[in-house]
Amino acid sequence: MRCLFCDFISGRKYHNDDSPNGKYPLIPVFENKQLFAFLSHPDNHLETHLLVIPKKHYEFLEDVPSKELCALINLVSEFSKTIRQKYGGCKIVQNNGKHAQQYIGHVHFHLIPMKNEKILWLNLSQEKFTSLSISLKKSLNSIQS
């Protein structure tokens, strides 16, 4: 079975070709030898999250080798700090397994900007989504991990 996130790492250009809101571009906001980060297109709840994933395919968190896991957690921590400083707060979610609502079988962390217990990136148009991706790319690529 194909992995959507592996397709993104391999160069897929769009999130969903069949989205009712149109094609949202896949714009990497961070990439190094081991890790990859991008915005998710607005989901069924119209939310957009920053997703951070290892480039190698691992289905479960416990499958990720320690050294790679440390790099992943350190990057999530740095991105969380940046988001918290810019927006006020950052919720971090990692669903591990189908029974925990992991819908894509590739380890990933959701970083969700919050202010006053409200999610901030909601119902983004393609234009706002692209603009936010470019802005995040500028701020997050200064982080070395």
N, C-alpha and C positions, 0 to 999 in steps of 0.2 A: 504494500500500500504506500502511495506517495505521501510525503510529509510537506505540508504547505510551508512551514518555516524553512525546511531545507531548500525548497523551490525559491524562496526569497533570497537565501544566501547565494544560490546559484544564478541569480539575476532576474527572477520574475519581476515584471514592472508594475503590476497592479494587484490589489488585494482581492477583489471579487469582480469578475466580469459580469455577474448577474445581479449585482446589488441594485435595489430599486432607486437608490440615490446616485447611481452612476459609478463610474470607475474612480476609485481612490488610488492615487499613485503610491507605490512602495518607495519611500525615500529613506535610505539608511541615515540615521542621525548620529550613529557611532559605529565604528568598525575597527577592529584590530585583528591580530592573527587568530585569537581564540574566541572573540565575542562579537556580538552583533546586536544593535538596538534600533528600534523603529517605532513609529506610532501605529497603533491598531486603527483600522477604519471604524467609524461609529457602528457599534454592535446593535443587537436587538433592543438594548436599553438606550441607544443613541450616545453611549459613552465612548470616549477615546482614551486609551492608556498608552503609556510608554512601555514597550515590551523589551526585555533584555534576555537574550538567549545565548547559549554556547553555540559555536559554529558546528561542532560535532554533534551528531544526533544521539541524544540520550532520552529515553522515555520518562524515567523517574529520577528524582533528585538524588536518591541514594546510588544511582548508576554513575554519576559524574565523579571522575577521579578527584582526589583531595586537592591537588594543586590547581586544577581547573576550577573546582568549586570555590576555592579561596579567591581566585581572580574574579569569578562571577559575583560572589557576595561583596567583594571590595568595590566592584564597579557599581553594583546596585546601591551600595551605601553612599558612594560619591554622588551618583545621580539623585538619590533621595535628598541629600543635603542641598544640592543645587535647586531642586524643585521646591523643597521646604522654604528655602531662603527667598525664592521668587514669588511663591504663591501662598505661603503660610503653613502648609502641611503636606504630607505625602503618605498615602496609604500604600503599603507593600503587600501584595498577595501572591502566593505561590500555591497553585492547586496541584496536588500530587496523586494522580490516578483518576480513573473515570468516576469513581464513587465520590470523589472530592471535586467534581465538576471540571476536570481537566479534559477539555474538548479536543485539543491538539496534542498528540502524543510526543511532544518534544518539550523538554524542560524549559520553562519560561517564568519570568517574574513580571508582574504587572506593577507599574508605578503610577499611582493615580493622584493627581494634585487635588488637594482639598483646602477649603477655607470655610470656617464656621460649619463644619460637618457636611458641607455640600461639595459634590464633585464639580470641578470647574470646566473640564473639556467636554461639553455636551452639545450634541446636534451640530457638529462642525460642518460647514459647507466644504466642498472640495477646495475652494480658494483659501479658506481659513485653515484647513487641514494642511495644505501645502505650505502656507506661510508659517504656521507653527512648527512644522517639520524643519524648515530651513533655519528658523530662529533657534530651535533646540540644537540643531547640528552645529551652529556657531558656538553656542555656549558649552555644549557637552564635549566637543572635540578638543577643548583645552585640557580636559582631564586625561591624565596619563595612567593607563592601567595595563 
